[in-house]
Amino acid sequence: MQAAVTVTPARVPELMLGLATVRPVFLWGAPGIGKSSLVREFAESLGLECVSLLGTQLAPEDLIGVPQIRDGRSVFCPPASIARDEPYCLFLDELNAATPDVQKAFYSLILDRRVGDYELPKGSVVIGAGNRATDNALARPLASALVNRLTHVHLEASPKDWLVWAADNGIHPWITDHLTDRPGHLWSKPPKTEEPFSTPRSWHMLSDALHSFGRDLDEDTLKVLAHGTLTPAHASAFCGYVKIVRSRFGIDAVLKGDARWPHRPEERDLLYYLAESFRGRLVKELPASKEHMSAAGRQIAYRAKSLLVQLAEISVEVAQTVIAPGTDGNPVLPSWFLVEAARDMPRLVEARR
């Protein structure tokens, strides 16, 4: 299902309070974005127990129950996990990954809030969730009859929301500090190949591992942990950041001339990280127009070109990432600076071609 309108996790509790209390809701979102956590927290806020049913592990009889003979008639007895006396939150996780027969068994539960003779207690809420087919996740098309029985809410990852949550949930400070500077690394599109990719869940997993290893964590183990949970580029950037934290070596020291670009082969991930930080600093501090540029601006531009030359002497490839266009193909740095950089360092332009 394609999203016409998306919401961030911070909006979900408010929407759910108005929607899920009157009609069933389906949360759509990429793997690891936090759908399950949002549902559990919402149920807790209402004082309801959250009962989760995993669509991929269900058979129709797990919902409608098994028949028993009462007074010469067969009666279906729903399972104890569903047939409760007190109101609760029924969470149908990975509903769109369930087989068609299981999806069909949900119809009356979702629309009429009942299974056979059993009716959900007043005050109960029904919430479904699932991944999208475009996320390379296990997903089957929902039947139109089921689609029409649900209100659909599409989630998008929000670094701001996640960092607020992380501050109150013990996420490792290396991660919160890194993602504060690199919010775009919180989530990446699921790859078509079998490899780790960055999500709020994978960063949480990495945080747990960092806490587990503690201060004795060595560099090689850190690489294993980061590359085992994150998108490769994000893992390298995070390892570079940790090196900076441990060595107190940052882009400010390079800009001031107190430190040089790291040049040893084993420091290449640190070099990439600093180059990305350098690029971000230039985006913030270089004026869009050279006209009426202040003395401080001219000094920044002069220092930036000098540092680019030094960086290119170590690696033309890394230096080129500083002046490269954005993902949309448009320049990120001011055009006047790019012209001067191309004039002073033509090999950077040649490398881009």
N, C-alpha and C positions, 0 to 999 in steps of 0.2 A: 504494500500500500504506500502510495506517495503522500508526502506531507505538504499540504497547502499552507498550513500555519504551524509553527513549532513553539514550544514553551521551554523555559529553563527549569531546572529542578526546584528553584525557589518559588515558582508559581504553582507548582503541583498541589501542595497542601490546600491552598485557597480554592483551586478549581475542584479538587476532590471533595471538599467539604460541601460545595454546592451541587456537585454532580453525583458522586458515588452514594450519597445518602438517599437519593431518589431513583437513580437508574444505574445499571451496570456500566462500568467504564473499562476501556481497553487502553493500556499504555504501550505505545510503540517506541522503540529506541534501539540503538546499536548495542551489541554485546558489551557488557562491562560498564554501562553508563550509570547504573545505580537504580534500575527500575524496582528490583526486589526490596532494596533498602528503603526506598521511598514508600512503598506500600506498607512495609512493617512499621515504619515510623508513623505513618498516617493512622494505622490501626491503633497503635499505642496511644496516640494523641486523643483518640475517641474512647479509650479505655476498653478496647475490644481485643480479644485474642485473635491472632492472625493464623489461620489454618491454610497451609499451602498445599496445593495439588499440582504435581508436575505433569504437564501434558504428555511428555514423551514416555512416561512410565505408567500410564493408565490404560486400562481396558474398559469398555462400556460398562461391564458389571461392577467396576470399582465405583461407579457413580450411581447407577440405578439399583445396585444391590443384587442380592440373590433371592429367589422365590422361596416362600415358606407356605405350608398349608395351614390355614386357619378356618375352622368351621366349614371344611370341605372346599374352600376356595384358596387359590394361590394369591399370595400377597408378596410384593417385593419389599424387602427390608433394606433401606439404604445403610451404608457403612456408618460406624460410630463416629468416624472423623467428620462426617457431614451432618448426621442427625443429632443435633445438640439442642439442649433446652434453652440455653442463654444466647442472646445475640452475639454474633462474631463477624469477623472479616474473612470471607472466603476468597483466597487469592489463587487464581487459575494461571499459574506460571507456565510460560511456553505453550499457551493454548493453541497458537497457530502452528505448532510443531506436532500436535496430536493428529492421529489418523482421522479420516473422515467419520468413521463410526463413533469415535470418542467425541469429536466435535458435535455430532448430531445428538449425542447423549446429554450434552450441555444445554441444549435448546431450552427445555422447560425450566432448568435450574436458573438460567440467565434471564429469561423473559418472565416466567411466572413465579420464580423464586421457590420452586418446589420440585421434589423428586418423588414420583408416585404419590402416596398419601402424606408424605412429610413436607411441611412448609417451613422455610427458614423463619426463625423467630423475628418478630418485629424489631427493627433497629439494626439488623444485619446488613452488611454491604458486600457486594460482589464486584471484584476487580480482576480483570485479566491483563496479561502482559505478554509481549513477544518481540522477537527480532524481526527485522525486515529482510526480505529475500535479497535485496541489494547489498546486505552486509555479509554475504557469503556464509550465512548461518543456516542451520536447519530450519526451514519454514515451508509450510504448505499453504496454498491459497485458502482463505476463509470462505466458506460458502456464503452466498449473498444473504441468505436468511439469517445467518449468524452475524454478519457484518451489520445488518439492519437492526439487530437487537442490542447494539452497543454504542456508546458514545466514545469516539476515538480521540485520543490525546497523543500528540507526537512530541517526544523529548529531544532536546539538543544539549550537548555538553556545554557547561558553563564554568570556566576556570574560576570566576569570581565566586560563584556559589560553592564550588567544591573547596576552595581555599578557606572559606568561612567555616564550612563543615569540618575540614581537616584540623583547624585550630582547636576545635573542641573534642577531637576524637583521637588524639595521640599520634597523629601522622608525624613521621620523623622530620625534624627541622631542616635537614638537607633537602628533602623533597619539597616542603612548603616554600623554602627560600628560592630554590631553583625554579619552581613553577610560577613564583611571583614574577621572576624575570623572564621566564619563557612560558607564558600561559598557553601558547599554541601547541605545546608539547603534551598537554593533558590528554588529548585524544587524537588518534589518527584513524583514517579509514581502514577497515579490515582488509588485509591483503588477499590476493587470489591464491597465494601459495601458503603452505603450512609454516608459518613463522610467527613469533610473538609480535604483538602490536600494542601501542599505548592506549590505555583507557583509565578512567578513575579507579576501576577495580585492580588493574595491573600495578598502578602506582601504590595502591593500598597494600598489595601483596609484597611489593618491594620494600615498603616501609616496615612491614612485619619482619622481613628477613634482616633488614638493617638493625632493627632493635634486637633481634635474636643473636646476631653476631657481635654486636656491641663495638667497643673501641678497638678490639683486636682484629677487626676486619682488615684484611690486606688488599692490595690493589688488584691482584689477580682474582681473588674471590669476588670483589666488587664487580669486576667485569662480567663474571659468570652470572651474578645475580641480575645485573642491569640488562644484559643481553638475553637473559632468560625470561624477562617479563615485558620488555619495552620494544618499540620500534627501533631497529638498529641505529638510525641516526640519532634518535632521542637518547638511547643508551650511551652512545659515545659522548654526546653533549653532557649528560649527567655525570659520567666518569670524569670528564674534564672539569666540571664544576667542583666535584669533590676534591680533585687535586688542588684547585685554587683555594678551597676552604682549608685544606690541611697545610698548604705551604704559605698561606696568606699572600698569594700571588694573584693580582687582579688587573683588570684593564686600566684602572686608575694609575697604577704604578707604571704601566707602559706609557700611558699618555703623558705623565709627568717626567718621564725619562729616568725614573728610579729603577726600572727593570727593563730587560730586553725581551723580544719575542723568544719563547722557548724554541730551541732549534734541534734538539736531539730527536732521533727517530722515535724513541719510546714516549716522547712528549707530543706526538702528532695530534692526539685527541684534545689535549690542552690547547694546542695551537688553533685548532678549528674552533674551539669554544671561545677563545679570546678574540678570534677574527669575527665571529658572530656578534660578540659584545661590542667590538669596535664598530661594526656596521650599524648596530642599534644606536650607539652614541652619536655617530655622524648624522643619522636620520633625525635625531632630536636637536642637535646643536648647529648644523649647517643651515644657513638661511636659504629660502627658496630662490631668492634673487641675489645676484652679486652686487647690484646697485645699492648704494648707501649702506654697505656692510660695515659694521663697527670694527674697531681695531681688534677687539677680542675675537670677532668672527674671522678676520684675516689670519690671526695667529692660529686659530683652530684649523683652518684650511691648510695653512702652511705645514703645521705639525702633522696633519692627516696624510698629506702627500708624502712627507718624509717617512712616515711609518709604513705607508703602502710600499715604498721602494724597499725598505728593510724587509718587509714581509715577503715581497716578491723574490728577494735574494734567497730566502729560505725555501719558499714554495710558491711558484706562480699560480698553481691550482688554488691554494688557500687564499692568496691575495685576490684572485678573481672572484671569489665568493663575496668579497666585501662590496664590489661594484656591480654585482650581477643584478639583473632585473628581478622583480617579484614574481610570484607564481602566476600572476595574470599577464606576464610579459612586459609590463610597464616598468620604467625606471623607478627605483626606490630612492636613490640619492639625487640631489639637485642636478639638473642638466649641465649647468656651468661647471660644476665640480667634475662631472664625468668627462667633459670635454678636456679639461686641464689634465686629468689623470691619464686620458688617452694620449695626449700630446707628450706628457713627460714619461709615460711608461707604455709605449706602443705594444710591447709584447703581451700586456694584459688583454688588449683588444684582440690581438692575433690569437691568443689562447681561447677567447670566447668564440671565435669563428671556427 
